[in-house]
C-alpha cells in the first residue's frame, strides 16, 4: 500500500512539473524596460574574440580605447 501511494505522489509531481514547464515555455518574453547605449558591452561576442574568455585589465582598456576611436569616426568633430 505504501509503495502505491509513493508512486501516485511521484506521478502527480511529474505531471505538475511538466505542466508548469509547458506554461513557462509558452509565455512570451518581457522585454519592457529602460534601454540605453550607456555601455559598450555587445550583445554578441565579436568573431575576433571568440576564443577569449576573459580580458586582463590592460586588454580591456585597449579594447575600450580602440572601440571608442572607431565609434567616434561616425560623428563629426566637435567645434
N, CA, C and O atoms as a DFTB+ gen file, in Angstrom:
316 C
 N C O
     1  1       0.828      -1.196       0.000
     2  2       0.000       0.000       0.000
     3  2       0.869       1.255       0.000
     4  3       0.570       2.234      -0.683
     5  1       1.934       1.206       0.769
     6  2       2.805       2.371       0.879
     7  2       3.496       2.650      -0.455
     8  3       3.668       3.809      -0.833
     9  1       3.891       1.598      -1.167
    10  2       4.551       1.756      -2.459
    11  2       3.600       2.392      -3.467
    12  3       4.012       3.222      -4.277
    13  1       2.333       2.004      -3.417
    14  2       1.343       2.552      -4.344
    15  2       1.148       4.044      -4.105
    16  3       1.069       4.807      -5.068
    17  1       1.070       4.479      -2.858
    18  2       0.885       5.903      -2.572
    19  2       2.129       6.700      -2.966
    20  3       2.024       7.850      -3.392
    21  1       3.299       6.089      -2.822
    22  2       4.536       6.750      -3.241
    23  2       4.538       6.934      -4.756
    24  3       4.922       7.994      -5.250
    25  1       4.111       5.911      -5.497
    26  2       4.055       6.000      -6.946
    27  2       3.039       7.040      -7.413
    28  3       3.284       7.764      -8.377
    29  1       1.915       7.110      -6.737
    30  2       0.897       8.111      -7.079
    31  2       1.443       9.518      -6.832
    32  3       1.262      10.411      -7.659
    33  1       2.105       9.711      -5.702
    34  2       2.680      11.020      -5.387
    35  2       3.745      11.397      -6.414
    36  3       3.810      12.548      -6.845
    37  1       4.572      10.445      -6.804
    38  2       5.606      10.697      -7.807
    39  2       4.982      11.048      -9.154
    40  3       5.457      11.954      -9.839
    41  1       3.930      10.343      -9.537
    42  2       3.249      10.613     -10.806
    43  2       2.631      12.004     -10.803
    44  3       2.736      12.729     -11.792
    45  1       1.991      12.382      -9.707
    46  2       1.380      13.711      -9.620
    47  2       2.432      14.817      -9.663
    48  3       2.221      15.861     -10.281
    49  1       3.549      14.585      -9.012
    50  2       4.633      15.568      -9.039
    51  2       5.181      15.727     -10.449
    52  3       5.449      16.845     -10.889
    53  1       5.348      14.629     -11.151
    54  2       5.843      14.671     -12.517
    55  2       4.868      15.410     -13.429
    56  3       5.288      16.233     -14.243
    57  1       3.594      15.129     -13.305
    58  2       2.571      15.792     -14.121
    59  2       2.571      17.295     -13.852
    60  3       2.491      18.094     -14.786
    61  1       2.660      17.678     -12.590
    62  2       2.672      19.100     -12.236
    63  2       3.911      19.793     -12.790
    64  3       3.826      20.922     -13.274
    65  1       5.050      19.129     -12.724
    66  2       6.291      19.712     -13.236
    67  2       6.215      19.914     -14.739
    68  3       6.625      20.958     -15.244
    69  1       5.697      18.932     -15.458
    70  2       5.565      19.041     -16.912
    71  2       4.591      20.157     -17.270
    72  3       4.843      20.921     -18.202
    73  1       3.500      20.257     -16.554
    74  2       2.507      21.302     -16.835
    75  2       3.091      22.688     -16.590
    76  3       2.852      23.603     -17.377
    77  1       3.845      22.854     -15.518
    78  2       4.443      24.160     -15.224
    79  2       5.504      24.545     -16.254
    80  3       5.563      25.701     -16.674
    81  1       6.327      23.607     -16.658
    82  2       7.364      23.929     -17.641
    83  2       6.736      24.245     -18.996
    84  3       7.258      25.096     -19.717
    85  1       5.647      23.596     -19.364
    86  2       4.959      23.904     -20.615
    87  2       4.354      25.300     -20.551
    88  3       4.363      26.026     -21.545
    89  1       3.832      25.680     -19.392
    90  2       3.255      27.005     -19.223
    91  2       4.333      28.074     -19.341
    92  3       4.107      29.108     -19.970
    93  1       5.489      27.846     -18.754
    94  2       6.585      28.810     -18.827
    95  2       7.115      28.944     -20.249
    96  3       7.500      30.037     -20.666
    97  1       7.139      27.848     -20.994
    98  2       7.686      27.866     -22.344
    99  2       6.804      28.655     -23.299
   100  3       7.315      29.212     -24.271
   101  1       5.515      28.723     -23.063
   102  2       4.616      29.413     -23.974
   103  2       4.453      30.888     -23.623
   104  3       3.877      31.644     -24.406
   105  1       4.943      31.308     -22.473
   106  2       4.815      32.704     -22.076
   107  2       5.807      33.554     -22.872
   108  3       6.989      33.215     -22.927
   109  1       5.350      34.661     -23.494
   110  2       6.294      35.489     -24.263
   111  2       7.286      36.197     -23.336
   112  3       7.001      36.446     -22.165
   113  1       8.443      36.510     -23.886
   114  2       9.464      37.209     -23.117
   115  2       9.035      38.647     -22.874
   116  3       8.449      39.288     -23.746
   117  1       9.328      39.137     -21.703
   118  2       9.014      40.513     -21.353
   119  2      10.257      41.356     -21.584
   120  3      11.215      41.270     -20.817
   121  1      10.251      42.164     -22.627
   122  2      11.405      42.984     -22.967
   123  2      11.189      44.449     -22.608
   124  3      11.906      45.323     -23.097
   125  1      10.210      44.717     -21.762
   126  2       9.979      46.088     -21.351
   127  2      11.075      46.528     -20.393
   128  3      11.636      45.723     -19.650
   129  1      11.363      47.806     -20.425
   130  2      12.360      48.339     -19.520
   131  2      13.089      49.496     -20.152
   132  3      12.692      49.993     -21.207
   133  1      14.131      49.917     -19.523
   134  2      14.926      51.036     -19.988
   135  2      16.105      50.527     -20.801
   136  3      16.936      49.779     -20.286
   137  1      16.187      50.920     -22.050
   138  2      17.275      50.520     -22.936
   139  2      18.133      51.735     -23.216
   140  3      17.619      52.776     -23.626
   141  1      19.433      51.619     -23.000
   142  2      20.337      52.733     -23.267
   143  2      21.584      52.230     -23.989
   144  3      21.812      51.026     -24.109
   145  1      22.367      53.165     -24.454
   146  2      23.664      52.851     -25.052
   147  2      24.766      53.265     -24.082
   148  3      25.854      53.649     -24.509
   149  1      24.498      53.190     -22.802
   150  2      25.429      53.638     -21.786
   151  2      26.581      52.686     -21.538
   152  3      27.422      52.955     -20.680
   153  1      26.644      51.594     -22.256
   154  2      27.733      50.644     -22.096
   155  2      28.170      50.151     -23.468
   156  3      27.379      50.152     -24.411
   157  1      29.409      49.736     -23.583
   158  2      29.875      49.233     -24.876
   159  2      29.812      47.715     -24.943
   160  3      30.370      47.106     -25.856
   161  1      29.137      47.108     -23.983
   162  2      29.035      45.650     -23.971
   163  2      28.164      45.190     -25.140
   164  3      26.979      45.519     -25.183
   165  1      28.728      44.436     -26.089
   166  2      27.928      43.973     -27.224
   167  2      27.003      42.835     -26.817
   168  3      27.251      42.136     -25.834
   169  1      25.938      42.661     -27.582
   170  2      25.018      41.558     -27.318
   171  2      25.577      40.237     -27.816
   172  3      25.184      39.173     -27.337
   173  1      26.487      40.299     -28.770
   174  2      27.131      39.096     -29.277
   175  2      28.640      39.287     -29.234
   176  3      29.144      40.393     -29.428
   177  1      29.340      38.216     -28.983
   178  2      30.808      38.271     -28.929
   179  2      31.348      38.484     -30.342
   180  3      30.964      37.762     -31.263
   181  1      32.245      39.478     -30.528
   182  2      32.849      39.680     -31.841
   183  2      33.630      38.438     -32.285
   184  3      34.199      37.723     -31.460
   185  1      33.647      38.193     -33.597
   186  2      34.284      36.984     -34.131
   187  2      35.771      36.921     -33.774
   188  3      36.303      35.839     -33.524
   189  1      36.444      38.079     -33.749
   190  2      37.876      38.059     -33.446
   191  2      38.164      37.797     -31.970
   192  3      39.324      37.623     -31.596
   193  1      37.142      37.767     -31.133
   194  2      37.321      37.486     -29.702
   195  2      36.656      36.176     -29.286
   196  3      36.482      35.926     -28.093
   197  1      36.290      35.356     -30.232
   198  2      35.526      34.144     -29.936
   199  2      36.254      33.189     -28.994
   200  3      35.615      32.520     -28.182
   201  1      37.576      33.117     -29.092
   202  2      38.322      32.165     -28.265
   203  2      38.737      32.751     -26.910
   204  3      39.257      32.022     -26.065
   205  1      38.522      34.029     -26.692
   206  2      38.978      34.706     -25.478
   207  2      37.852      34.718     -24.445
   208  3      36.788      35.282     -24.700
   209  1      38.071      34.109     -23.295
   210  2      37.042      34.069     -22.262
   211  2      37.094      35.270     -21.334
   212  3      36.054      35.763     -20.897
   213  1      38.301      35.748     -21.029
   214  2      38.462      36.819     -20.048
   215  2      39.527      37.799     -20.537
   216  3      40.539      37.388     -21.103
   217  1      39.300      39.085     -20.319
   218  2      40.293      40.117     -20.614
   219  2      41.060      40.462     -19.358
   220  3      40.503      40.448     -18.260
   221  1      42.326      40.769     -19.514
   222  2      43.062      41.377     -18.402
   223  2      42.636      42.850     -18.363
   224  3      41.984      43.330     -19.291
   225  1      42.999      43.560     -17.303
   226  2      42.630      44.974     -17.218
   227  2      43.258      45.763     -18.358
   228  3      42.630      46.669     -18.904
   229  1      44.487      45.428     -18.718
   230  2      45.174      46.121     -19.807
   231  2      44.483      45.851     -21.150
   232  3      44.312      46.768     -21.953
   233  1      44.090      44.607     -21.392
   234  2      43.397      44.258     -22.639
   235  2      42.035      44.944     -22.714
   236  3      41.624      45.398     -23.782
   237  1      41.339      45.021     -21.586
   238  2      40.034      45.674     -21.561
   239  2      40.168      47.162     -21.861
   240  3      39.360      47.715     -22.607
   241  1      41.176      47.815     -21.291
   242  2      41.400      49.237     -21.553
   243  2      41.744      49.460     -23.024
   244  3      41.271      50.421     -23.630
   245  1      42.552      48.593     -23.597
   246  2      42.930      48.707     -25.008
   247  2      41.715      48.495     -25.906
   248  3      41.542      49.220     -26.886
   249  1      40.874      47.517     -25.591
   250  2      39.666      47.266     -26.368
   251  2      38.736      48.472     -26.314
   252  3      38.189      48.884     -27.337
   253  1      38.558      49.034     -25.134
   254  2      37.688      50.196     -24.983
   255  2      38.235      51.385     -25.774
   256  3      37.473      52.103     -26.422
   257  1      39.544      51.592     -25.724
   258  2      40.160      52.711     -26.444
   259  2      39.964      52.560     -27.951
   260  3      39.578      53.517     -28.622
   261  1      40.225      51.373     -28.485
   262  2      40.075      51.178     -29.929
   263  2      38.604      51.217     -30.336
   264  3      38.276      51.730     -31.406
   265  1      37.723      50.689     -29.508
   266  2      36.294      50.736     -29.819
   267  2      35.815      52.173     -29.857
   268  3      35.076      52.554     -30.765
   269  1      36.219      52.970     -28.895
   270  2      35.800      54.357     -28.839
   271  2      36.320      55.134     -30.046
   272  3      35.607      55.975     -30.594
   273  1      37.555      54.859     -30.465
   274  2      38.103      55.501     -31.656
   275  2      37.291      55.183     -32.898
   276  3      37.021      56.071     -33.706
   277  1      36.893      53.913     -33.060
   278  2      36.064      53.515     -34.196
   279  2      34.674      54.137     -34.111
   280  3      34.114      54.547     -35.128
   281  1      34.124      54.208     -32.926
   282  2      32.795      54.782     -32.717
   283  2      32.786      56.259     -33.092
   284  3      31.840      56.736     -33.718
   285  1      33.829      56.977     -32.714
   286  2      33.882      58.421     -32.976
   287  2      34.029      58.748     -34.455
   288  3      33.740      59.875     -34.859
   289  1      34.468      57.805     -35.268
   290  2      34.583      58.041     -36.707
   291  2      33.217      58.298     -37.348
   292  3      33.141      58.881     -38.430
   293  1      32.153      57.874     -36.696
   294  2      30.810      58.025     -37.234
   295  2      30.208      59.398     -36.980
   296  3      29.109      59.683     -37.456
   297  1      30.907      60.258     -36.237
   298  2      30.373      61.563     -35.859
   299  2      31.350      62.662     -36.260
   300  3      32.563      62.454     -36.237
   301  1      30.827      63.828     -36.627
   302  2      31.722      64.937     -36.980
   303  2      32.468      65.429     -35.742
   304  3      31.976      65.275     -34.625
   305  1      33.635      66.012     -35.924
   306  2      34.383      66.525     -34.770
   307  2      33.644      67.695     -34.127
   308  3      32.943      68.455     -34.795
   309  1      33.817      67.816     -32.821
   310  2      33.156      68.906     -32.100
   311  2      33.842      70.235     -32.428
   312  3      35.048      70.293     -32.665
   313  1      33.048      71.281     -32.434
   314  2      33.584      72.612     -32.731
   315  2      33.788      73.396     -31.459
   316  3      34.234      74.543     -31.506
